[in-house]
């Protein structure tokens, strides 16, 4: 079960990453910026479609919470390792608590 939500959460992260690339190019809708924007939208659509299919087979609270928490964890890692941006202590605590929440969901 958790693999499906990791895929959904990771899809959201990839969409977020392409949106960040698009926004860094000044929100243009031409050239490479347009490619980043279209990629982000298509990835979001694919992730949300797969998410919708999982809602049919999974408890609503788990299906809603897990992809968001997984998204937070992946985005925190990208922030630290790719963008070299530090996390505030509050963001770090929130990320750790998110990881604990994923473990609780997985083992219940």
CORFENNOR-V478559 format. One record per residue. RES is the residue in one small letter. SS is DSSP state (alpha for helix, beta for strand, coil for the rest). OMEGA is omega in whole degrees, 0 to 359 (999 if undefined). BURIAL is I if it has 24 or more other ideal C-beta (glycine too) atoms within 12 Angstrom, else O. Layout:
RES,SS,OMEGA,BURIAL + RES,SS,OMEGA,BURIAL
This chain:
x,coil,185,O + x,alpha,179,I + x,alpha,179,O + x,alpha,181,I + x,alpha,173,I + x,alpha,178,I + x,alpha,180,I + x,alpha,180,I + x,alpha,179,I + x,alpha,175,I + x,alpha,177,I + x,alpha,180,I + x,alpha,180,I + x,alpha,175,I + x,alpha,177,I + x,alpha,181,I + x,alpha,178,I + x,alpha,176,I + x,alpha,177,I + x,alpha,177,I + x,alpha,178,I + x,alpha,182,I + x,alpha,177,O + x,alpha,179,O + x,coil,173,O + x,coil,176,O + x,coil,179,O + x,coil,176,O + x,coil,175,O + x,coil,177,O + x,alpha,181,O + x,alpha,180,O + x,alpha,178,O + x,alpha,178,O + x,alpha,177,O + x,alpha,182,I + x,alpha,181,I + x,alpha,178,O + x,alpha,180,I + x,alpha,182,I + x,alpha,180,O + x,alpha,179,O + x,alpha,176,I + x,alpha,180,I + x,alpha,180,O + x,alpha,180,O + x,alpha,181,I + x,alpha,176,O + x,alpha,178,O + x,alpha,176,I + x,alpha,179,I + x,alpha,177,O + x,alpha,181,O + x,alpha,178,I + x,alpha,181,O + x,coil,188,O + x,coil,189,O + x,coil,173,O + x,coil,186,O + x,alpha,183,O + x,alpha,178,O + x,alpha,182,I + x,alpha,180,I + x,alpha,187,O + x,alpha,187,I + x,alpha,180,I + x,alpha,179,I + x,alpha,179,I + x,alpha,178,I + x,alpha,176,I + x,alpha,180,I + x,alpha,181,I + x,alpha,180,I + x,alpha,180,I + x,alpha,177,I + x,alpha,179,I + x,alpha,178,O + x,alpha,179,I + x,alpha,183,O + x,alpha,191,O + x,alpha,181,O + x,coil,182,O + x,coil,179,O + x,coil,178,O + x,coil,179,O + x,coil,173,O + x,coil,175,O + x,coil,179,O + x,alpha,178,O + x,alpha,178,O + x,alpha,179,O + x,alpha,178,O + x,alpha,178,O + x,alpha,179,O + x,alpha,178,I + x,alpha,178,O + x,alpha,176,O + x,alpha,178,I + x,alpha,177,O + x,alpha,179,O + x,alpha,178,O + x,alpha,179,I + x,alpha,177,O + x,alpha,179,O + x,alpha,185,I + x,alpha,185,O + x,coil,176,O + x,coil,999,O
